[in-house]
Amino acid sequence: MIDIRLIREQPDAVAQNAKNKGYDVDIAKLVELDAERRTLQQQVDELRERRNHNAAKMSGGRPNQAIIDEGKQIKVELSEREGYLENTEVVFWKLLKAVPNMALSDVPVGSTEDENVVIKEVGDKPHFDFQPKNHAEIAEAKGWLDTERAVKIAGSRFVYVKGDMARLEFALWQFGIETLTNRETLRKIATDNNLSVSDKPFTLVLPPAVAKTEVFEATGRLNKQEQTYKIEDEDLWLNASAEHTLAPMYMNEILPESDMPVRMVGYTTAFRREAGTYGKDTEGIFRLHQFNKLEMESFTTADVSLDEHRFMVAIQEYLMQQLGLPYRVLEKCTADIGRPNAKGVDLDVWLPSQQQYRETHTADYITDFQTRAMKTRVRRTSGDVEFAHTNDATAFSQRPIIGIIENFQTAEGNVRVPEVLKPYLGGKEVI
């Protein structure tokens, strides 16, 4: 959540930002509630002080009736004011949590994802002397995907991934993990992109796949209708990406500045409802209810957090370049970056079967929006305590596999293996 002081000082700017992001939040009502709760809190504090003063008069002997009556009156008034305060707080906090994070000034204003801005295109798109197939056609013909039996077992948009395609996926995870845990590689990526950031490696983490409601809400990621599955009769939700349980890892903790940056790369199976998604996106492994992800998460101080975001984007580009996949980089507009984000960047891979780019990576710059709700702070070397900043970004999902299969397909229906993945596939050049 954002700082209430910013809303008090710049209500019009906060309201316009919410509108730009597509959120209908009554900022005027929030400011009114804030003033009301502060007044009530002052009244409660004064009544509690009066109660204590009155109680002191009663000690050391039998109090007179006037003191007793005053105590009763204070008790009635205090109970009434505390009730008003409690009710006001409930509405206030619910409304405050609905306010989206402030977008940075360089984020393009747009009402749909169609208004995202292409920053650059990288790599050569393949040219085939045959009609290229989509990844599902190739995988099913090779026996790598079994959708029919998965539907029998779990329903639509679940799959069995088998054979060399399963091995290709594990090769992707291993390559990503080795990249993110290698200090020399990270230093080179930072240097090549003129970024003055730490070369501290990411720590590999296998996080829980579920989170409590309170925890999920603190991250600003609980999307009940479109995205998140709830476990029946439990206060637990299935994660929709590894950062959803990595981000709250340090809830209610103060981290020393000497530990910064805290960088993690988490692997988990993720679950998404993907409500309202139909058509070709449901073929193969493009948009499943269950999928695997390798996700970056970091905690930094405020002064370096934007460069940390740029560093994560640079890592994503490095990974795609090493795979030899053609891709583009998008600056996401206000309507597409999401409620917790101050800025967002996507990487899209070129898919020959669709003759268009499709998303494989996203990088979220979140500032202190999550840590303010999670109460995750940093104790600076000066002794000052401030909210940490968070960043998260995709290392790999399963979607680059789609890009590999389609861009490196052969006329015979095989797939050439990217050079960097060959060591993880026993040196195979073609699968």
C-alpha positions as CSV (number, residue, x, y, z in Angstrom):
1,M,0.0,0.0,0.0
2,I,1.1,3.6,-0.5
3,D,1.9,6.1,2.2
4,I,-1.2,7.9,3.5
5,R,0.9,11.0,3.8
6,L,1.3,11.1,0.1
7,I,-2.5,10.9,-0.3
8,R,-3.0,13.7,2.1
9,E,-0.5,15.9,0.4
10,Q,-1.3,15.1,-3.3
11,P,-4.9,13.7,-3.4
12,D,-5.5,14.9,-7.0
13,A,-2.3,13.2,-8.3
14,V,-3.1,9.9,-6.5
15,A,-6.7,10.0,-7.9
16,Q,-5.4,10.6,-11.4
17,N,-2.9,7.8,-11.1
18,A,-5.6,5.4,-10.0
19,K,-7.7,6.5,-13.0
20,N,-4.7,6.0,-15.3
21,K,-4.3,2.4,-13.9
22,G,-7.9,1.6,-14.4
23,Y,-8.9,1.5,-10.7
24,D,-12.0,3.2,-9.3
25,V,-11.0,4.4,-5.9
26,D,-12.7,7.2,-4.0
27,I,-9.7,9.2,-2.9
28,A,-11.8,12.1,-1.6
29,K,-13.6,9.6,0.7
30,L,-10.3,8.2,1.8
31,V,-9.0,11.6,2.8
32,E,-12.2,12.3,4.7
33,L,-11.9,9.0,6.5
34,D,-8.3,9.7,7.3
35,A,-9.2,13.0,9.0
36,E,-12.1,11.4,10.8
37,R,-9.9,8.5,12.2
38,R,-7.2,10.9,13.3
39,T,-9.8,13.0,15.2
40,L,-11.3,9.9,16.8
41,Q,-7.9,8.6,17.7
42,Q,-7.2,11.9,19.4
43,Q,-10.5,11.8,21.3
44,V,-9.8,8.2,22.4
45,D,-6.3,9.1,23.6
46,E,-7.7,12.0,25.6
47,L,-10.4,9.9,27.2
48,R,-7.9,7.2,28.1
49,E,-5.7,9.8,29.7
50,R,-8.8,11.1,31.6
51,R,-9.6,7.6,32.7
52,N,-6.1,7.1,34.1
53,H,-6.2,10.4,35.9
54,N,-9.6,9.5,37.3
55,A,-8.4,6.1,38.4
56,A,-5.5,7.8,40.2
57,K,-8.0,9.9,42.3
58,M,-9.6,6.7,43.5
59,S,-6.5,5.2,45.0
60,G,-5.6,5.8,48.6
61,G,-9.1,5.9,50.1
62,R,-12.8,5.9,49.4
63,P,-13.5,8.2,46.4
64,N,-16.4,10.6,46.6
65,Q,-19.5,10.1,44.4
66,A,-18.5,12.8,41.9
67,I,-15.3,10.9,41.1
68,I,-17.2,7.6,40.7
69,D,-19.7,9.3,38.4
70,E,-17.0,10.9,36.4
71,G,-15.3,7.5,35.9
72,K,-18.6,5.9,34.7
73,Q,-19.1,8.8,32.2
74,I,-15.6,8.5,30.9
75,K,-16.1,4.7,30.5
76,V,-19.3,5.2,28.4
77,E,-17.7,7.9,26.2
78,L,-14.5,5.9,25.7
79,S,-16.5,2.8,24.7
80,E,-18.5,4.8,22.2
81,R,-15.4,6.6,20.7
82,E,-13.5,3.3,20.5
83,G,-16.4,1.7,18.6
84,Y,-16.6,4.6,16.2
85,L,-12.8,4.4,15.7
86,E,-12.8,0.7,15.1
87,N,-15.6,1.0,12.5
88,T,-13.8,3.9,10.8
89,E,-10.5,2.0,10.7
90,V,-12.1,-1.0,9.0
91,V,-13.4,1.1,6.1
92,F,-10.3,3.3,6.0
93,W,-7.8,0.4,5.7
94,K,-10.0,-1.4,3.1
95,L,-10.1,1.7,0.9
96,L,-6.3,2.5,1.5
97,K,-5.4,-1.0,0.4
98,A,-7.4,-0.5,-2.8
99,V,-5.2,2.4,-3.9
100,P,-2.7,1.4,-6.6
101,N,1.0,2.2,-6.4
102,M,2.1,5.5,-8.0
103,A,3.5,4.9,-11.5
104,L,6.8,6.5,-12.4
105,S,6.6,9.6,-14.6
106,D,8.2,7.7,-17.5
107,V,5.5,5.0,-17.6
108,P,3.3,5.6,-20.7
109,V,-0.3,6.4,-19.9
110,G,-2.7,3.9,-21.6
111,S,-6.0,2.3,-21.1
112,T,-5.2,-1.2,-22.5
113,E,-2.1,-3.4,-23.1
114,D,-2.3,-2.3,-26.8
115,E,-0.8,1.0,-25.7
116,N,2.4,-0.6,-24.3
117,V,5.4,0.9,-26.0
118,V,8.0,-1.2,-27.9
119,I,11.5,-0.2,-26.8
120,K,13.4,-2.5,-29.1
121,E,13.5,-5.8,-31.1
122,V,16.5,-8.1,-30.8
123,G,17.5,-11.1,-32.8
124,D,16.8,-12.4,-36.3
125,K,13.4,-14.0,-37.0
126,P,13.8,-17.4,-38.7
127,H,12.9,-17.9,-42.3
128,F,11.7,-21.4,-43.3
129,D,11.4,-23.1,-46.6
130,F,8.4,-25.0,-45.3
131,Q,5.2,-24.1,-43.5
132,P,6.2,-23.8,-39.8
133,K,4.0,-25.6,-37.3
134,N,3.0,-24.4,-33.9
135,H,4.6,-25.9,-30.8
136,A,1.5,-28.0,-29.9
137,E,1.5,-29.7,-33.3
138,I,5.2,-30.5,-33.1
139,A,5.0,-31.7,-29.4
140,E,2.0,-33.9,-29.9
141,A,3.4,-35.5,-33.0
142,K,6.6,-36.3,-31.1
143,G,4.7,-37.7,-28.1
144,W,5.9,-34.9,-25.8
145,L,2.4,-33.7,-24.9
146,D,-0.6,-35.7,-23.8
147,T,-3.6,-33.4,-23.4
148,E,-6.3,-35.9,-23.9
149,R,-5.3,-38.0,-20.9
150,A,-4.6,-34.9,-18.8
151,V,-8.2,-33.7,-19.4
152,K,-9.4,-37.1,-18.3
153,I,-7.5,-36.8,-15.0
154,A,-7.6,-33.1,-14.2
155,G,-9.8,-31.3,-16.7
156,S,-9.1,-28.8,-19.4
157,R,-5.8,-26.8,-19.6
158,F,-3.7,-29.4,-17.8
159,V,-1.2,-31.5,-19.7
160,Y,1.3,-34.3,-19.4
161,V,4.7,-33.2,-20.6
162,K,6.9,-36.1,-21.5
163,G,10.2,-37.3,-22.9
164,D,12.6,-34.8,-24.5
165,M,10.3,-31.9,-23.9
166,A,10.3,-32.6,-20.2
167,R,14.1,-32.8,-20.3
168,L,14.3,-29.5,-22.3
169,E,12.3,-27.9,-19.5
170,F,14.7,-29.1,-16.8
171,A,17.6,-28.0,-19.0
172,L,16.1,-24.5,-19.0
173,W,15.8,-24.4,-15.2
174,Q,19.4,-25.6,-14.8
175,F,20.7,-23.0,-17.2
176,G,18.7,-20.3,-15.4
177,I,19.9,-21.3,-12.0
178,E,23.5,-21.5,-13.0
179,T,23.3,-18.0,-14.5
180,L,21.7,-16.4,-11.5
181,T,24.0,-18.0,-9.0
182,N,27.2,-17.2,-10.8
183,R,28.8,-13.9,-9.6
184,E,31.1,-13.5,-12.6
185,T,28.2,-13.8,-15.1
186,L,26.1,-11.3,-13.1
187,R,29.0,-8.9,-12.9
188,K,29.4,-9.1,-16.7
189,I,25.7,-8.5,-17.3
190,A,25.9,-5.4,-15.0
191,T,29.0,-4.1,-16.7
192,D,27.7,-4.6,-20.2
193,N,24.6,-2.6,-19.3
194,N,26.5,0.2,-17.5
195,L,24.7,-0.6,-14.2
196,S,26.4,0.1,-10.9
197,V,24.7,-2.7,-9.0
198,S,26.0,-5.4,-6.7
199,D,27.2,-8.6,-8.3
200,K,25.8,-10.6,-5.4
201,P,24.4,-14.0,-6.6
202,F,20.9,-15.0,-6.2
203,T,20.1,-17.7,-3.6
204,L,18.1,-20.7,-4.9
205,V,14.9,-21.1,-2.9
206,L,12.1,-23.7,-3.1
207,P,9.3,-21.6,-1.5
208,P,5.9,-22.8,-0.2
209,A,3.2,-23.0,-2.9
210,V,0.5,-21.6,-0.7
211,A,0.0,-18.5,1.4
212,K,-2.5,-17.3,4.0
213,T,-5.0,-14.7,3.0
214,E,-3.4,-11.9,5.1
215,V,0.0,-12.7,3.7
216,F,-1.3,-12.8,0.1
217,E,-3.2,-9.5,0.5
218,A,-0.1,-7.8,1.9
219,T,1.8,-8.5,-1.3
220,G,-1.0,-6.9,-3.3
221,R,-1.2,-10.0,-5.5
222,L,-4.4,-11.7,-4.4
223,N,-6.7,-11.8,-7.4
224,K,-9.6,-13.9,-6.4
225,Q,-11.8,-13.7,-9.5
226,E,-9.3,-14.1,-12.4
227,Q,-6.2,-15.7,-11.0
228,T,-6.0,-17.4,-7.6
229,Y,-7.2,-20.8,-6.5
230,K,-8.3,-21.2,-2.9
231,I,-8.0,-24.4,-0.9
232,E,-11.5,-25.3,0.4
233,D,-12.0,-25.0,4.1
234,E,-8.5,-23.6,4.6
235,D,-7.2,-20.1,5.0
236,L,-4.7,-20.9,2.2
237,W,-4.4,-19.8,-1.5
238,L,-2.3,-21.5,-4.2
239,N,0.5,-19.3,-5.4
240,A,0.3,-18.0,-9.0
241,S,4.0,-17.4,-9.2
242,A,7.0,-18.0,-6.9
243,E,7.3,-14.3,-6.0
244,H,3.9,-14.5,-4.3
245,T,5.5,-16.4,-1.4
246,L,9.0,-15.1,-1.8
247,A,8.0,-11.4,-1.3
248,P,6.4,-11.9,2.1
249,M,9.3,-14.1,3.4
250,Y,10.6,-11.2,5.6
251,M,7.2,-9.9,6.9
252,N,7.5,-8.0,10.2
253,E,11.3,-8.1,10.0
254,I,14.1,-5.5,10.0
255,L,17.0,-6.5,7.8
256,P,20.5,-5.0,8.3
257,E,21.7,-2.9,5.4
258,S,24.8,-5.1,5.3
259,D,22.6,-7.9,3.9
260,M,21.4,-5.8,1.0
261,P,20.6,-6.7,-1.7
262,V,18.7,-9.9,-0.6
263,R,18.4,-11.8,-3.9
264,M,16.5,-15.0,-4.4
265,V,15.6,-17.2,-7.3
266,G,12.6,-19.3,-6.5
267,Y,11.3,-22.4,-8.4
268,T,7.7,-23.5,-7.9
269,T,4.8,-25.0,-9.6
270,A,2.2,-22.3,-10.0
271,F,-1.6,-22.3,-10.4
272,R,-3.8,-19.8,-12.2
273,R,-7.5,-19.8,-13.0
274,E,-7.0,-17.9,-16.2
275,A,-10.7,-17.0,-16.3
276,G,-12.0,-15.7,-19.5
277,T,-9.1,-17.0,-21.7
278,Y,-10.1,-19.0,-24.8
279,G,-8.9,-19.8,-28.3
280,K,-5.4,-20.6,-29.5
281,D,-3.8,-19.5,-26.1
282,T,-5.2,-22.7,-24.6
283,E,-3.4,-25.0,-27.0
284,G,-0.3,-26.8,-25.9
285,I,1.5,-25.2,-22.9
286,F,1.0,-21.5,-23.6
287,R,-1.7,-20.8,-21.0
288,L,-2.3,-23.6,-18.4
289,H,-3.9,-23.8,-15.0
290,Q,-0.7,-25.5,-13.7
291,F,2.8,-24.5,-14.9
292,N,6.3,-24.1,-13.6
293,K,8.3,-21.0,-13.1
294,L,11.8,-19.8,-12.1
295,E,11.3,-16.3,-10.6
296,M,13.7,-13.6,-9.4
297,E,12.9,-11.6,-6.2
298,S,15.0,-9.0,-4.4
299,F,15.0,-6.6,-1.5
300,T,17.1,-3.5,-1.6
301,T,17.3,0.0,-0.2
302,A,15.3,2.7,-1.9
303,D,18.3,4.4,-3.5
304,V,19.3,1.5,-5.6
305,S,16.0,-0.2,-6.3
306,L,15.4,1.3,-9.8
307,D,18.8,0.1,-11.0
308,E,18.0,-3.3,-9.5
309,H,14.9,-3.4,-11.7
310,R,17.0,-2.5,-14.8
311,F,19.4,-5.2,-13.8
312,M,16.7,-7.8,-13.7
313,V,15.6,-6.8,-17.2
314,A,19.2,-7.0,-18.4
315,I,19.4,-10.6,-16.9
316,Q,16.2,-11.5,-18.8
317,E,17.6,-10.2,-22.1
318,Y,20.9,-12.1,-21.4
319,L,19.0,-15.3,-20.9
320,M,17.0,-14.9,-24.2
321,Q,20.1,-13.9,-26.1
322,Q,21.9,-17.0,-24.9
323,L,19.1,-19.1,-26.1
324,G,19.3,-17.4,-29.5
325,L,15.6,-16.5,-29.4
326,P,14.3,-13.3,-31.2
327,Y,12.5,-11.1,-28.8
328,R,11.2,-7.6,-28.1
329,V,11.2,-5.4,-25.0
330,L,8.0,-3.5,-24.0
331,E,7.5,-0.6,-21.6
332,K,4.2,-1.4,-20.1
333,C,1.6,1.3,-19.9
334,T,-0.3,2.4,-16.7
335,A,-3.3,0.1,-17.4
336,D,-1.1,-3.0,-17.8
337,I,1.6,-2.7,-15.0
338,G,-0.8,-3.7,-12.2
339,R,-1.8,-2.3,-8.9
340,P,1.5,-2.9,-6.9
341,N,3.8,-1.7,-9.7
342,A,5.5,1.6,-10.2
343,K,6.9,0.4,-13.5
344,G,6.8,-2.7,-15.6
345,V,8.7,-4.2,-18.5
346,D,7.8,-7.3,-20.6
347,L,9.9,-9.4,-22.9
348,D,8.0,-11.2,-25.8
349,V,9.4,-14.0,-27.9
350,W,8.7,-14.2,-31.7
351,L,6.4,-17.2,-32.5
352,P,6.6,-18.1,-36.3
353,S,3.3,-20.0,-36.1
354,Q,1.5,-16.8,-35.0
355,Q,3.7,-14.3,-36.8
356,Q,3.7,-12.2,-33.7
357,Y,5.5,-11.7,-30.4
358,R,4.1,-13.2,-27.3
359,E,5.0,-12.6,-23.6
360,T,7.6,-14.8,-21.9
361,H,9.0,-12.5,-19.2
362,T,7.8,-9.6,-17.0
363,A,9.7,-7.4,-14.6
364,D,8.0,-5.6,-11.8
365,Y,9.4,-2.5,-10.0
366,I,7.3,-2.2,-6.8
367,T,9.2,0.3,-4.6
368,D,7.9,0.1,-1.0
369,F,4.3,-0.8,-1.9
370,Q,4.6,-4.3,-0.6
371,T,7.0,-3.8,2.2
372,R,4.8,-1.0,3.8
373,A,2.0,-3.6,4.2
374,M,4.4,-6.4,5.1
375,K,6.3,-4.2,7.5
376,T,9.6,-5.3,5.9
377,R,12.3,-2.8,6.8
378,V,16.0,-2.0,6.5
379,R,18.2,-0.7,9.3
380,R,20.7,1.6,7.6
381,T,24.2,1.8,8.9
382,S,23.3,5.2,10.2
383,G,20.8,3.5,12.5
384,D,17.7,4.8,10.6
385,V,15.0,2.3,9.8
386,E,13.1,2.6,6.5
387,F,11.0,0.4,4.3
388,A,12.8,-1.9,1.9
389,H,12.0,-1.9,-1.8
390,T,11.1,-5.0,-3.7
391,N,11.6,-6.1,-7.3
392,D,10.5,-9.3,-9.0
393,A,11.0,-10.6,-12.5
394,T,10.6,-13.8,-14.5
395,A,13.8,-15.8,-15.0
396,F,12.1,-18.5,-17.0
397,S,8.6,-19.8,-17.3
398,Q,7.7,-22.7,-19.6
399,R,6.9,-20.2,-22.5
400,P,10.5,-20.0,-23.8
401,I,10.2,-23.7,-24.5
402,I,7.4,-22.7,-27.0
403,G,9.9,-20.2,-28.6
404,I,12.6,-22.9,-28.8
405,I,10.3,-25.5,-30.4
406,E,8.9,-23.0,-33.0
407,N,12.0,-21.0,-33.9
408,F,14.3,-24.1,-34.0
409,Q,12.0,-26.5,-35.7
410,T,13.1,-28.5,-38.8
411,A,11.3,-29.7,-41.9
412,E,11.4,-33.2,-40.5
413,G,9.4,-32.1,-37.3
414,N,12.5,-32.1,-35.0
415,V,13.8,-29.3,-32.9
416,R,17.4,-28.0,-32.8
417,V,18.7,-27.6,-29.3
418,P,20.1,-24.2,-28.3
419,E,23.9,-24.3,-27.7
420,V,23.7,-23.3,-24.1
421,L,21.2,-26.1,-23.3
422,K,23.1,-29.0,-25.0
423,P,25.2,-29.8,-21.9
424,Y,22.0,-30.4,-19.9
425,L,20.7,-32.7,-22.6
426,G,23.6,-35.1,-22.9
427,G,25.1,-33.1,-25.8
428,K,22.1,-33.7,-28.0
429,E,21.9,-31.3,-31.0
430,V,18.5,-32.3,-32.1
431,I,15.5,-33.7,-30.3
